Amino acid sequence: MANFVRRAACNFLNVGSRNFSVSAPRHAKVSVLGAAGGIGQPLSLLLKQSTLISELALYDVANTVGVAADLSHIESAAQVKGYVGDSQLEECLQGSKIVIIPAGVPRKPGMTRDDLFNINAGIAMSLSEAASKVCPDAMMCIISNPVNSTVPIASEVYKKNGVFDPRKLFGVTTLDVVRANTFISELKGTPVTQTQCPVIGGHAGVTILPLLSQVEPSCNFTDEEREALTVRIQNAGTEVVDAKAGGGSATLSMAYAGARFAFALLQAMNGAKNVVECSFVESDVTELQFFSTPLLLGPNGIEENLGMGTLIDYEQEGLEKMKPELSGSIAKGIKFANQ
């Protein structure tokens, strides 16, 4: 398959304005839960620039009023309001068309995404609970790690409340695609804005599988290059954690990737065609209940799961290698949600 990962929203300043033809664009309310954090603030800054967002609702346990005041001075149309604490969460979510959750603690040196589970799992569950009751039809985009577990948690919450729509629940794995495109461009000299590499599986370590055989424009890789590039993409989060030396995790690049995915959804919701992004969703592509593959997006979320295409032997081996870990992470999330 061609054009697995289409650049739906690389131009942040003009996103959604003239990229497609619709009679009346629908300007959406977007809620960011965890908006005062290291990902939430730059993510909200990027979202504020979208011409397809009429209202930006920022929620966190503290400091969102200040963040909202700061962003409100920017000369773009979206109105911004901050909400603080549990008592204001439902008001924040009311009328939302897209909900993005970057809330949670960041990874520190020596920590794995699994180490974050006990804290972030509870956060993801409580926020999903609120969203499932207040705005059950909204697109739910989960950034909070470990995504391989937090997305199954949200799924279980929505199912319990009788409002689960598999077309509208997304684990944001876009950063893996962004990194793959960047690293390939650096290695092979391809134009970075035209380099497109699908990334399948999950969103942690070995569960991240870039399909280098399907890169566009087509590139040839030696076995050594393929191995080194795959491992670097899989461990890129640790690369940033180590480089920040205790000062945080990948916040700015994650904010960019989260905004890119949100812009893709907004464009698809407004009638744009051929909007394709990878995301960790409920899936029947493999025997695993959740799996990331390229998705064709539309007005109601996922229009079609485009699958994996044809894998070369190296990628097939990587697929089999990831399955035990990914299966365990999914099961862990489901168990947590049903305790």
Sequence and secondary structure as in RCSB ss.txt:
>XXXX:A:sequence
MANFVRRAACNFLNVGSRNFSVSAPRHAKVSVLGAAGGIGQPLSLLLKQSTLISELALYDVANTVGVAADLSHIE
SAAQVKGYVGDSQLEECLQGSKIVIIPAGVPRKPGMTRDDLFNINAGIAMSLSEAASKVCPDAMMCIISNPVNST
VPIASEVYKKNGVFDPRKLFGVTTLDVVRANTFISELKGTPVTQTQCPVIGGHAGVTILPLLSQVEPSCNFTDEE
REALTVRIQNAGTEVVDAKAGGGSATLSMAYAGARFAFALLQAMNGAKNVVECSFVESDVTELQFFSTPLLLGPN
GIEENLGMGTLIDYEQEGLEKMKPELSGSIAKGIKFANQ
>XXXX:A:secstr
   SS  S   STTTTTSSS  SS   EEEEEETTTSTTHHHHHHHHTT TTEEEEEEEESSSHHHHHHHHHTSS
SS EEEEEESGGGHHHHHTT SEEEE  S    TT  GGGGHHHHHHHHHHHHHHHHHH TTSEEEE SS HHHH
HHHHHHHHHHTT   TTSEEE  HHHHHHHHHHHHHHH   TTT B  EEE SSGGGEEE GGG BS     HHH
HHHHHHHHHTHHHHHHHHHTTS SS HHHHHHHHHHHHHHHHHHTT SSEEEEEEEE SSSSSSEEEEEEEEETT
EEEEE       HHHHHHHHHHHHHHHHHHHHHHHHHT 
